[in-house]
Amino acid sequence: MPMHPALGRPAHAVLIYGGALISGLAASRIGFPLPWMLGAMLFAAGVRLADRPVAIPVQTRQAGQVLVACSVGLSFTPEAVATMGALLWAMLAAAILTVAIGFVVAAALMRLARVDVITAVLSSVPMGPVESAVLAQAHGVAPGPVVFAQTLRITALVIVIPPSIVALDGTVRDPVAMLARTDWSLAGAAFLVLAGMGGALVAHRLRLANPFFVGALAGAALAAAFSLPITAFPYPVLVVAQMFLGVWLGAVFDRDLLRRARGFIPAALVSSLLLTILCAGMGLGLAWLTGQPGTVMILATAPGSVTEMALTAKILQEGLALVTAFHLVRIFVIIPNAGRIIGLTARLAGWISDRRRG
């Protein structure tokens, strides 16, 4: 007898998160950084590639973002904020240079995949898959390859950078233990989540990009900066948050998306690698100029994935507020101006085309 839909949805979610939890446990036993996120992501991707559904409430992603953002916001102590203020020039420079690097990578992608300039720029400049898809439709190009390239970049960053940085650092023997060691109280954790949820609701009302991360982070960071009585969450809460985000990220990779982007995949892989390498080079250059550790600045200038890069900095117990601030400045530089960037690109491409015909 088929299950009633109202009963099937909760049962389906329990099965998905149960599988994600087992995968996260396996990744934890292997010693992965961010094991609950990576394990859940690989499990969800495997389910989707097997052409099975991953039907989960969108609120789980939002809850995961709020919880992780609150945890990151704790690092914005008065001392950390003062340090970041002295490096605002580097944050702005990194944001602008990331856009410039994106255009360099777009030029390579145009040659490799033989796509138009709008598709190439939308695929290469770090912005969210949703934002890039909306702009692709607005400018009359297929959103499928753009979504695939943006999602591939984020996934590759999550899989490659945290393990590489932790391995290069060499001081972290147990990444899970580093995240699990937290002092917390029930009242302090409750106050932290209230501050984060308040910030998320304000950001949502203001229609800011990525409100459930950016807003929650702002609320928690303000509470930390003013030394309000907040504490970290118990580690199981962070495990659940990572699992929520991992399942959401892995569920994007379905057969249809890969089928539509089949000829585009090799070029997207190469361009994602090139973007990561160039941004890492920029990070090392800024490390030399600012005197900050190289691993911290590579995390700070990674082209996307603020949540995962911040968690990696937390594992290293170094530069968490700085890494987060670099990513937030880039978000607030690129996302609000993404339409202008693509509009200018379209006009410039049209002008060059007219000149060639003339």
C-alpha positions in Angstrom: 0.0 0.0 0.0 1.5 3.4 -1.0 2.3 5.8 1.8 0.1 8.8 2.2 2.0 12.0 1.1 1.5 13.7 4.4 3.1 10.8 6.2 5.7 10.2 3.5 7.4 13.6 3.7 8.5 13.2 7.4 9.6 9.6 6.8 11.6 10.7 3.7 13.4 13.4 5.6 14.2 11.0 8.4 15.8 8.6 5.9 17.8 11.3 4.2 19.1 12.8 7.4 19.7 9.3 8.8 21.9 8.5 5.8 23.6 11.9 6.0 24.4 11.3 9.7 25.9 7.9 9.0 28.0 9.4 6.2 29.1 12.2 8.5 30.1 9.6 11.1 32.2 7.7 8.6 33.9 11.0 7.5 34.5 11.8 11.1 36.2 8.4 11.7 38.4 9.0 8.7 39.4 12.3 10.1 37.9 14.8 7.5 37.7 18.4 8.5 34.0 19.4 8.6 33.1 15.7 8.4 29.3 16.2 9.1 29.0 18.7 6.2 31.2 16.8 3.7 29.7 13.4 4.6 26.1 14.7 4.3 27.0 16.5 1.0 28.4 13.3 -0.6 25.5 11.2 0.6 22.9 13.7 -0.8 24.8 14.0 -4.1 24.9 10.2 -4.4 21.1 10.0 -3.8 20.4 12.6 -6.5 22.8 11.0 -9.0 21.0 7.7 -8.4 17.9 9.6 -9.6 16.2 9.5 -6.3 14.6 12.5 -4.6 16.1 14.6 -1.8 12.9 16.4 -0.6 13.9 18.4 2.5 12.3 21.5 3.9 14.0 24.7 2.8 13.8 25.8 6.5 16.6 23.3 7.3 19.1 25.1 5.2 18.0 28.4 6.7 18.4 26.9 10.2 21.8 25.6 9.4 22.9 29.0 8.1 21.6 30.8 11.2 23.3 28.3 13.6 26.7 28.4 11.8 26.5 32.2 11.5 25.8 32.6 15.2 28.8 30.3 16.0 31.1 32.4 13.7 29.7 35.7 15.1 31.2 34.8 18.6 34.6 35.7 17.2 33.8 39.3 16.7 35.1 40.4 20.1 36.0 44.1 20.6 39.7 43.2 20.1 39.0 41.4 16.9 36.9 44.2 15.5 39.7 46.7 16.2 42.2 44.4 14.3 39.8 44.1 11.3 39.4 47.9 11.1 43.1 48.2 10.3 42.7 45.8 7.4 39.7 47.2 5.7 41.8 48.4 2.8 43.0 44.8 2.2 39.4 43.5 2.4 38.2 46.0 -0.2 41.2 45.3 -2.4 40.6 41.6 -2.2 36.9 42.0 -3.2 37.8 44.1 -6.3 40.7 41.9 -7.3 38.4 38.8 -7.0 36.1 40.4 -9.6 39.1 41.1 -11.9 40.3 37.5 -11.4 36.8 36.3 -12.3 37.1 38.1 -15.7 40.5 36.5 -16.4 39.0 33.1 -15.7 35.9 34.0 -17.8 38.2 34.7 -20.8 39.8 31.2 -20.3 36.3 29.7 -20.0 35.2 31.3 -23.3 38.0 29.7 -25.1 37.7 26.3 -23.5 33.9 25.9 -23.6 33.1 28.3 -26.5 30.4 30.1 -24.6 29.3 33.7 -24.8 30.8 36.3 -22.6 27.8 36.7 -20.3 27.7 33.0 -19.6 31.4 33.0 -19.0 31.4 35.9 -16.6 28.3 34.7 -14.6 30.1 31.3 -14.3 33.4 32.8 -13.1 32.8 35.8 -10.9 32.0 34.4 -7.4 28.3 34.9 -6.6 25.6 32.6 -5.5 24.0 30.0 -7.9 20.6 31.6 -7.4 21.8 35.2 -8.1 23.7 34.1 -11.2 20.7 32.1 -12.6 18.4 35.1 -12.2 20.9 37.3 -14.1 21.4 34.7 -16.8 17.6 34.7 -17.5 17.5 38.5 -17.4 20.2 38.6 -20.1 18.8 35.8 -22.3 21.4 33.1 -21.7 20.8 29.5 -20.5 21.0 29.4 -16.7 21.8 25.6 -16.5 25.6 25.9 -17.2 25.9 29.0 -15.0 24.2 27.2 -12.0 26.4 24.2 -12.6 29.6 26.2 -12.7 28.8 28.2 -9.6 27.7 25.1 -7.6 30.8 23.1 -8.8 33.0 25.9 -7.6 31.5 26.0 -4.1 31.5 22.2 -3.9 35.2 22.0 -5.0 36.2 24.6 -2.5 34.4 22.7 0.3 36.1 19.4 -0.7 39.6 20.7 -1.4 40.4 23.7 0.7 39.6 22.7 4.3 41.4 19.4 4.2 44.4 21.0 2.4 44.7 23.9 4.8 44.4 21.7 7.8 47.1 19.3 6.4 49.4 22.3 5.5 48.9 23.7 9.0 50.1 20.5 10.5 49.2 21.4 14.1 45.6 20.0 14.1 45.5 16.4 15.1 41.7 16.1 15.5 39.6 18.6 13.6 36.4 17.4 15.2 37.8 17.9 18.7 38.8 21.4 17.8 35.2 22.3 17.0 33.8 20.3 19.9 35.9 22.1 22.6 33.5 24.9 23.6 32.4 26.4 26.8 28.7 27.0 26.8 25.7 27.6 29.0 22.0 27.1 28.3 21.3 30.8 28.9 24.2 32.0 26.8 23.4 29.7 23.9 19.8 30.8 24.0 20.7 34.5 24.0 23.1 33.8 21.1 20.4 32.2 18.9 18.0 35.0 19.7 20.5 37.6 18.6 21.2 35.6 15.4 17.5 35.1 14.6 16.8 38.8 15.2 19.5 39.8 12.8 18.3 37.2 10.2 14.7 38.6 10.3 15.9 42.1 9.9 18.1 41.2 6.9 15.2 39.2 5.4 12.9 42.3 5.7 15.6 44.4 4.1 15.9 41.9 1.3 19.7 41.5 1.8 21.5 38.8 -0.1 21.9 35.6 1.9 19.9 37.0 4.9 19.9 33.9 7.1 23.7 33.9 7.2 24.6 37.6 6.8 21.8 38.8 9.1 22.4 36.1 11.8 26.1 36.8 11.7 25.5 40.5 12.1 23.2 39.9 15.1 25.7 37.6 16.8 28.7 39.7 16.0 27.0 42.8 17.5 26.2 40.8 20.7 29.9 39.7 20.9 31.3 43.2 20.1 29.3 44.7 22.9 30.3 41.9 25.3 26.7 40.7 25.9 26.3 37.4 27.9 26.4 35.0 25.0 28.2 31.6 24.7 28.8 29.0 22.1 26.3 26.2 21.3 27.0 22.6 22.4 28.8 20.7 19.7 25.8 18.5 18.6 24.0 21.7 17.6 26.9 22.5 15.2 26.8 18.9 13.9 23.1 19.3 13.0 23.8 22.7 11.3 26.7 21.2 9.2 24.5 18.2 8.2 21.6 20.5 7.1 23.9 22.6 4.9 25.7 19.5 3.5 22.5 17.8 2.4 21.3 21.1 0.8 24.5 21.5 -1.1 24.7 17.9 -2.3 21.1 17.8 -3.4 21.9 20.3 -6.2 23.8 17.7 -8.2 21.1 15.8 -10.1 21.2 13.9 -13.4 19.4 16.6 -15.3 21.9 19.3 -14.3 24.8 17.1 -15.3 23.2 16.1 -18.5 22.5 19.7 -19.5 26.1 20.7 -18.7 27.8 17.6 -20.1 30.0 19.4 -22.6 30.6 22.2 -20.2 31.9 20.1 -17.3 35.6 19.8 -18.2 35.9 23.5 -18.9 34.0 24.4 -15.7 36.4 22.1 -13.7 39.5 23.8 -15.2 38.1 27.3 -14.7 37.1 26.5 -11.0 40.7 25.2 -10.4 42.2 28.3 -12.1 40.0 30.7 -10.0 41.0 28.9 -6.8 44.7 29.0 -7.6 44.6 32.7 -8.6 42.7 33.6 -5.5 45.1 31.6 -3.3 48.0 33.5 -4.9 46.2 36.8 -4.1 45.8 35.6 -0.5 49.5 34.8 -0.2 50.3 38.2 -1.6 48.0 39.9 0.9 49.6 37.8 3.7 53.0 39.2 2.8 51.7 42.8 2.7 49.7 42.5 6.0 51.8 40.1 8.0 48.9 37.7 8.5 49.4 33.9 8.4 49.3 32.5 4.8 46.7 29.8 5.7 44.4 32.5 7.2 44.6 34.7 4.1 44.0 31.8 1.7 40.8 31.0 3.6 40.0 34.7 3.6 40.3 35.1 -0.2 38.9 31.7 -1.2 36.3 32.5 -4.0 33.1 31.7 -2.0 31.9 29.3 0.7 32.1 31.7 3.6 30.4 29.2 6.0 32.9 26.4 5.3 36.0 28.7 5.3 34.9 30.2 8.6 34.5 26.8 10.1 37.9 25.8 8.9 39.4 28.9 10.5 37.6 27.8 13.7 39.3 24.4 13.5 42.7 26.2 13.1 41.8 28.5 16.0 43.3 31.4 14.1 41.9 34.3 12.2 38.2 33.4 12.4 36.9 36.9 12.6 39.3 38.1 9.9 38.3 35.3 7.5 34.7 36.0 8.0 35.1 39.8 7.5 37.0 39.3 4.2 34.2 37.2 2.9 31.4 39.5 4.0 33.1 42.5 2.5 33.3 40.6 -0.8 29.7 39.6 -0.6 28.6 43.2 0.0 30.8 44.4 -2.9 29.8 41.8 -5.5 26.2 40.7 -4.8 24.6 44.2 -4.8 26.6 45.2 -7.8 26.3 41.9 -9.8 23.6 43.3 -12.0 25.7 46.4 -12.9 28.8 44.2 -13.5 26.9 41.9 -15.9 25.0 44.9 -17.6 28.4 46.6 -18.2 29.8 43.4 -19.6 26.8 43.0 -22.0 27.2 46.6 -23.2 30.9 46.2 -23.7 30.5 42.9 -25.5 27.9 44.5 -27.8 30.1 47.5 -28.5 33.0 45.2 -29.4 30.7 43.1 -31.7 29.5 46.3 -33.4 33.1 47.5 -33.9 34.1 44.1 -35.5 31.1 44.2 -37.8 31.8 47.8 -38.7 
